[in-house]
Amino acid sequence: MNLIACKFGGTSLADSNQFRKVAAVVRSDARRRAVVVSAPGKRHKQDPKITDILLSIHDMVCRKMDPSPSIALLRERFLEIERELEVDAAMALHLDAFERSVRDGADRDWIASRGEHFSARIMAAFLGATFVEAEGTVFLTPNGLVDEKTWNELPKVLPESGIFVMPGFYGTGPNGKVKTFSRGGSDISGAI
């Protein structure tokens, strides 16, 4: 059986109803085993995208401002999706660890990548799928292109059966740290 990779953008994952629609699409064809997700997008015109919230958190920390209001907004969005889907993706623990890392000086790319990371964790829990971490399996060159090492490493962690969910938008850079693609780069992850 051929494997079909499905890439879902931020609008497709804006809230729990959108997550349900994505799950229905994935489940409608057994060949749809590879699912790559973006961070949740806008729920309405005035709503911020999750990636924009994350980048504002980084900017606040850099300017020695308290990021607590933006972290609270981020927490609210992901906990709401998890609660409304009635899954346990351990989001409270992941968000607590995120806040500690932010306050300990996490870099911009790592912070920006967490929207996709959290989205993939929730989608994997909702689908009963395997979560595949992009960090350490997708590699980027210094100029942000896909490193050929990816083609050797990624297949080692992919399950032979069942659905797997991988966050888009990031991988590991040459320095061993999380590196993001340019905005919109989740499509590259889907192609990988």
Disulfide bonds with the S-S distance in Angstrom:
none
